[in-house]
Amino acid sequence: MLRMRLIQITDCHLLADPLAPSRAGFPLRQLQAVVEHARRRRPDVVLVSGDVSQDGTPASYRHALEVFAELDCPWYWLPGNHDHLADMADARALHDQVDLGDWRLLLLNTQVVGEPHGEIGEACCQWLDEQLAADSRPTLIAMHHPPLAVGADWMDAIGLHDRDAFWTAVTPHAHLRAVLCGHIHQAFAGRHELLENAGEVAVYGAPATADQFLPGAETFSIDQASRPGYRVVELAHDGLSTWVERVTL
């Protein structure tokens, strides 16, 4: 297989007002800068891993569509806890899987309406087990909420609450190579050891295009020193490599 480049963009937190500020910047302006920077890296596919909107308005999704239209490749999004699912789906279809040639990508909805934490749920766990059993290609899973602790007390409290069920569902499937998550607004790389000595799976988070969160904080804290960014994932027949790019505004 030719090497394939996937770029993960996450946590845009756009508002209906295109000039509205966030706590530490201007979300639409920052998304525009990140997408332009990412476009120059010539991705084959772009994943947008949730919290596209902050206020859940149709206008915020229209702003997102205008920006992502600048990409020269297919792109896919999934919902985060701030997104309004119906308006997001009306703006652009939501997919649960993407064919990446020798690889594939499964996209999960971990949103619990009205709550900051995430859940995968019993039905999704069963679907995930069936999907992984049906296709032995190397697989990535994308979700908004992190399926393990990231070392920040307040964030760990609003991660994926039924993470044990998730890991139980994927344990039999050695071709799961990595999980890509949003929500944490910071670069992150961790590993989860599977049950029954079945190996381990890498878990990667990415900087937000909006505000950055301070790693390791006990309570909610903005990282004023960090810049917006995105994650690059390169897929090859023998595995993947990944790194984070930061964008100067």
C-alpha positions in Angstrom: 0.0 0.0 0.0 1.1 3.6 -0.6 1.5 5.5 2.5 -1.8 7.3 3.5 -1.8 10.6 5.5 -4.8 11.2 7.8 -5.0 14.5 9.7 -7.1 14.8 12.9 -8.6 18.2 13.6 -10.6 18.6 16.8 -12.5 20.9 19.2 -13.3 23.9 17.1 -16.0 25.3 19.4 -17.4 27.6 16.8 -20.2 30.1 17.6 -23.0 31.6 15.5 -21.2 34.9 15.6 -18.1 34.5 13.5 -16.2 37.2 15.4 -17.1 35.9 18.9 -14.1 35.2 21.2 -13.4 32.2 23.3 -11.6 32.4 26.7 -8.2 32.7 25.0 -8.7 33.5 21.3 -11.1 33.6 18.4 -12.3 30.1 17.4 -13.2 30.7 13.7 -10.0 32.6 13.0 -8.0 29.8 14.6 -9.8 27.1 12.7 -9.1 28.9 9.5 -5.4 29.0 10.3 -5.2 25.4 11.3 -7.1 24.1 8.2 -4.8 26.2 5.9 -1.7 24.8 7.7 -3.1 21.3 7.5 -4.1 21.6 3.8 -0.4 22.4 2.9 0.5 19.0 4.4 -1.5 17.3 1.6 -3.7 14.9 3.7 -5.5 12.1 2.0 -8.3 12.3 4.5 -9.3 14.6 7.4 -11.0 13.5 10.6 -12.8 16.1 12.7 -13.3 14.5 16.1 -16.1 16.5 17.7 -17.1 19.7 19.4 -17.2 21.4 16.1 -19.7 23.9 17.7 -19.7 25.5 21.1 -23.3 26.8 20.9 -24.9 24.0 18.8 -26.3 26.5 16.3 -26.9 25.9 12.6 -24.8 29.0 11.8 -21.8 27.5 13.6 -21.9 24.5 11.4 -22.2 26.6 8.3 -19.0 28.4 9.3 -17.4 25.0 9.7 -18.5 23.8 6.3 -17.1 27.0 4.7 -13.7 26.4 6.3 -13.5 22.6 5.6 -14.5 23.2 2.0 -10.9 24.6 1.5 -9.5 21.0 2.0 -8.4 19.2 -1.1 -9.5 15.8 0.2 -12.4 13.9 1.7 -13.3 14.8 5.3 -15.5 13.3 8.0 -16.8 14.5 11.4 -18.3 13.0 14.5 -20.1 14.7 17.4 -18.7 15.9 20.7 -20.6 16.8 23.9 -21.2 20.4 22.8 -22.6 19.5 19.3 -26.2 19.5 18.4 -26.5 16.2 16.6 -29.5 16.9 14.4 -28.2 20.2 13.1 -24.7 18.7 12.6 -26.2 15.9 10.6 -28.3 18.3 8.6 -25.2 20.3 7.7 -23.2 17.2 6.6 -23.8 13.5 6.9 -22.3 11.6 9.8 -20.5 8.3 8.9 -19.7 5.4 11.2 -16.9 4.0 9.1 -14.5 5.0 6.4 -12.6 2.8 3.9 -8.9 3.7 3.9 -7.8 1.1 1.5 -5.6 -1.4 3.4 -6.8 0.3 6.6 -10.2 1.4 7.9 -11.6 3.9 10.3 -14.6 3.4 12.6 -16.2 6.5 14.0 -18.2 6.3 17.3 -20.7 8.7 18.8 -20.0 9.0 22.5 -22.3 11.9 23.2 -24.6 11.9 26.2 -27.0 14.7 25.5 -26.8 17.4 28.1 -23.7 16.0 29.8 -20.0 16.7 29.4 -18.9 13.1 29.8 -19.2 10.4 27.2 -20.6 6.8 26.9 -20.4 4.2 24.2 -23.4 2.2 25.3 -24.2 -1.5 25.0 -25.5 -1.4 21.4 -22.5 0.4 20.1 -20.2 -2.1 21.9 -22.0 -4.9 20.2 -21.7 -3.1 16.8 -18.1 -2.5 17.4 -17.3 -6.1 18.2 -19.2 -7.2 15.1 -17.4 -4.7 12.8 -14.0 -5.7 14.1 -14.8 -9.4 13.7 -16.0 -9.0 10.1 -12.9 -7.3 8.7 -9.3 -8.1 9.6 -7.7 -5.0 8.1 -5.7 -2.8 10.5 -8.2 -0.4 12.1 -8.4 3.0 13.7 -11.2 4.0 16.0 -12.2 7.6 16.4 -14.3 9.0 19.2 -14.7 12.3 21.0 -14.2 11.3 24.6 -10.9 9.7 25.7 -11.2 6.0 26.7 -8.5 6.2 29.3 -7.3 8.7 32.0 -5.1 11.5 30.7 -3.8 12.7 34.0 -6.0 15.8 34.6 -8.4 15.1 37.4 -11.2 17.3 36.1 -10.9 16.0 32.6 -10.7 12.4 33.7 -14.0 12.8 35.5 -15.7 13.7 32.2 -14.0 11.2 29.9 -15.6 8.0 28.6 -17.5 6.7 31.6 -18.0 3.1 30.3 -14.4 2.7 29.1 -14.2 -0.8 30.6 -17.0 -1.9 28.3 -15.3 -0.4 25.3 -12.0 -2.2 26.1 -13.8 -5.4 26.7 -15.5 -5.1 23.2 -12.2 -4.5 21.4 -10.0 -7.0 23.3 -10.5 -10.0 21.0 -9.4 -8.0 17.9 -5.6 -7.7 17.5 -5.9 -5.6 14.3 -7.1 -2.5 16.3 -4.0 -0.4 16.1 -5.0 2.9 17.7 -7.8 5.1 19.1 -8.0 8.8 18.1 -9.9 11.1 20.5 -10.8 14.7 21.0 -12.2 16.5 24.1 -8.9 16.9 25.9 -7.6 20.0 24.0 -4.0 18.9 24.3 -1.4 16.6 22.6 -1.6 13.2 24.3 -0.1 9.8 23.6 -0.9 6.8 25.9 -1.4 3.1 25.8 -4.0 0.8 27.2 -3.1 -2.8 28.0 -5.8 -5.2 26.9 -7.2 -7.9 29.0 -6.1 -11.6 28.8 -2.6 -10.6 27.7 -3.9 -9.5 24.3 -1.4 -6.7 23.8 -2.0 -3.0 24.0 -3.6 -0.3 22.0 -2.3 3.3 21.5 -4.5 6.2 22.3 -3.8 9.6 20.8 -5.3 13.0 21.5 -4.8 16.2 19.6 -4.6 20.0 20.3 -7.8 21.9 19.8 -8.1 24.5 17.1 -9.7 26.6 19.9 -8.4 27.0 23.4 -5.8 24.6 24.8 -6.2 22.9 28.2 -3.3 22.7 30.7 -2.0 19.1 31.0 -2.1 17.6 34.4 -4.3 20.2 36.0 -6.5 19.3 38.9 -9.2 21.8 37.9 -10.2 23.4 34.7 -7.3 25.4 33.4 -6.5 27.1 30.1 -2.9 26.6 28.8 -2.1 30.2 27.6 1.4 29.1 26.3 0.2 26.5 23.9 -0.8 27.1 20.3 -3.6 25.5 18.3 -2.7 22.5 16.3 -3.6 19.1 14.8 -2.4 15.5 14.6 -0.9 13.8 11.6 -1.2 10.0 11.3 0.6 8.2 8.5 -0.6 4.7 7.7 1.6 2.1 5.9 1.4 -1.6 5.5 3.7 -2.2 8.5 2.1 0.2 11.0 1.5 3.9 11.7 3.5 6.9 12.7 2.1 10.0 14.2 3.0 13.5 15.4 1.5 16.8 16.3 1.8 20.1 14.4 1.3 23.5 16.1 0.1 26.6 14.2 1.4 30.1 14.8 -1.4 32.6 14.5 
